[in-house]
Amino acid sequence: MRVPSGDMAGHAAEQPGYLQVQTTTDSRAEAMELARGAVDARIAACGQVAGPIASTYWWNDELERAEEWLVFFKLPVGRYPDLAEFLAREHSYDEPEIIAVPIVAGSPGFLQWLSEETQAARSSG
C-alpha cells in the first residue's frame, strides 16, 4: 500500500530508516561529552541532553534510586552499529542503557539532514 505523498508518513517510507537512540548517565558533564563525541565523529547528526531525571531500577539485587541525565541521538539506521560501539567504549557505566526506537515519520528536510550530517567521509572542521 502506498501512502499519498501529501502525508508525512509517505516521506518516511521513501527515505532510508532513521532512529532515535537513548542512553543515561550519572552526570551532566558525561552526557554532554557523549553527545559531543558522537556528533563530532558524525555517528549521530544530533545529540540532545535532558535532565536531571529520577531513575529507579534494580542493580546487583538491590533497588537503586539515582539522578541521571538522558542523552538522545538522532541518526540513520546504518550508523547504529558505530554509535552502539562508541557508547559501549566511552560510557562510564558497566552496562549502559542503549535503546533504539525507529523514527516512523518526519519532515523530509530534517530526515535528509540526518543523512547528510552522518556521512563518514565528511570533514568535521
GIMO-V299483 format. One record per run of one state. SS is the DSSP state (helix for helix, strand for strand, loop for the rest). FROM is the first residue (numbers start at 1). LEN is the number of residues. If there is no record, write none. Layout:
<<SS | FROM | LEN> <SS | FROM | LEN>>
//
This chain:
<<loop | 1 | 7> <helix | 8 | 7> <loop | 15 | 3> <strand | 18 | 8> <loop | 26 | 2> <helix | 28 | 13> <loop | 41 | 5> <strand | 46 | 14> <loop | 60 | 2> <strand | 62 | 15> <helix | 77 | 14> <loop | 91 | 8> <strand | 99 | 4> <loop | 103 | 5> <helix | 108 | 10> <loop | 118 | 8>>
//
